[in-house]
Every structure is written in C-alpha cells, then in structure tokens.
Amino acid sequence: MAIGLQGFPRTRQRRTRQAPWSRAMVSENVLKPADFIWPIFVVEGEGKVEPIAAMPGVNRLSIDIAVERVKEAADFGIPCVAIFPNIDKSLRTETCEEAWNPDNLVCRATRAIREAVPHIGVMEDVALDPYSSTGHDGIVRDGRIVNDESVEALVRQGLAQAAAGANIIGPSDMMDGRIGALRDALENAGYQDVMLLSYAAKYASSFYGPFREAVGADATLKGDKKTYQMDSANTDEALREVAMDIAEGADMVMIKPGMPYLDICQRVKAEFAVPTFAYQVSGEYAMIEAAAGNGWIDREKAILESLMAFKRAGCDGILTYYAVEASKMLMTQNA
C-alpha cells in the first residue's frame, strides 16, 4: 500500500484535501440516488398517513398516498421501492395464509405502483411475520419454528408477489433452503426474470424494534428469533450463508442490520464480488433521529455520512428510510 510514498514534506496528504474541487476529484466513493432502495409501509384505506412513533418522519401510507410518494421517489432517481404491510389483526393467523392471498395489501399495492410508475422497480419482502399471530418469520408448531413447512408457505407467498408484478423478491426469513425453493418455483411458474435479493446474513438484532412497530408485529411476537436469525458474534457463518444462497440462485445478497455489521458487508463483497446490499434498519434510523432531535449531531451530515459508510464497505446499494431525503440533499450538493 505504501510503496512509492515519500516522507514529509515531499508528501503532504493535505494537498488534495485543501479545496472542495480537489476533494471531489480524488474521492474514492460516490453516493447517488441510484444506490438507494426506499422501504415504505402500507395500510388499508384511502388518504391515510399514519405516523410511526418510533420512526419520526416515517409513516404508514394507504395505497393511493403510497403511489404519489413513489412517483416523487422516481423523480429523484431512486430506482426501487420495497413494500412492507401493516395488515388488520383479524387476518393474522398461525398458518399465515393471508401472505399468499393474491388480493392482499402488498399485492394490491404492487399492482397499483407498477401501473402508475412502471419505470421504478418494486421489491417485496418474503417473510411471514406481518401475517402471523405469533410475529415470527416462519410457522410455529409446538413452540418451534418449523423450517420446511415455512419454506412451502414462503414459496406460495413469493409466487403471489411475482404474479402481482414484483420485480424483486427479498426473502428475509432466514429459513434454510428457501432460496433454492423459491428459484425453482419462480422458474417453473414462468417468472424467470424475477430477481431474488436474499437477506443472506440477517442477524437476530436489537435494532429491529421500530420496524416491528411499523408492521404491527411488536405486540404479537412471542419469544425471540435466535433459532433462525444469525448470532451477532459470528462472521464466518455469514460467509457460509451467503455462499449457500448464491449457489441456490440468489441474484443479489443483503446484510441486515447495516452499520453495526459493516465488517460483514466488506467481507461478503471481497469474498464473492456479487451485488451486495445492506439495510439501514429502523433502529439505526431512530438513533440518528433521536440524536439529531436533541441537538447532539448535525442531522443532514450524519445521514449522508452514515450512507457513505455502506459504500465504503463495498455495498452496491442500501435500503434506507432516508432514500428520498438523501436524494434531495445530493441533488442540492451537485446543483
């Protein structure tokens, strides 16, 4: 790394830092709106905007409002949105059959967005927790999250989403074998162009709390998710998970959460050189908002710095609730 470098004063590292133009000229990473996937939360009804207490500035939107917001996102150059539902409690069951109802909230939102904004990508979450009376990502039998029966349900869910027009399916459940099962099912059903963005290294994290409030799973969750989501102490295991998902047909891989796991992002990108994404999760968002709300950090600078951290770690893209706002900031900077 240091071959050819001269000592001070021949080498002055500050020379290239002295002006904005020179810093821009030697910048190693560039952040742009095309790097973002924007997660949105949808609810039933019309004209609804429901604030999420733990995520100031993020709201649950009825489909009509969501469509208008997605149009705005597309205008700022954001290439893709990810849809997460908050469904009525009466539809949450032990068997989660609402997850593959072709007219469920997510499928209707997908069709509406694809029709109104056909040039933006739509990503769907494949996991059962929004539809489950237990709040788990899989089906629970006798207190145990059963793997193979859950995979069968996830395949049904994924096929319903593909039929509704999803461009990307994001399995976030962490059941063994679900990527291969989904890939085979999509191919056999004629959805060979639907991409799989696998949450390949999803950790059993304390940073998901605000998200669970957003989708209404916080009140229903029984126990924890440590038997299927990863141990935060492990890194080599993440590489094994990623390798298996790539072998099973994943087009892209995700690390979740984001900033607490930048080392995983870097290792995955260096090891596999595949499209690598990270999710700046709800807890990360809430921490920035809380600190900024108390005047402890500069909010706009902290947002952009946190997003740049993902690029520096090797991520090709970032799921972030700041997608639209950060895109506006970047446009202002580059004007």
Buried (B, 14 or more C-beta within 10 A) or exposed (E): EEEEEEEEEEEEEEEEEEEEEEEEEEEEEEBEBEBBBBBBBBBBEEEBEEEBEBBBEBBBBBBEBBBEBBEBBBEBBBBBBBBBBBBEEEBBEEBBBBBBBEEBBBBBBBBBBBEBBEEBBBBBBBBBBBBBBBBBBBBBEEEEBBBEBBBBBBBBBBBBBBBBBBBBBBBBBBBBBBBBBBBEBBEEBEBEEBBBBBBBBBBBBEBBBBBBBBBBBBEBBEEEBEEBBBEBEBBEEBBEBBBBBBEBBBBBBBBBBBBBBBEBBBBBBEEBEBBBBBBBBBBBBBBBBEBBEEEEBEBBEBBBEBBBBBBBBBBBBBBBBBBBBBBBBBEEEEE
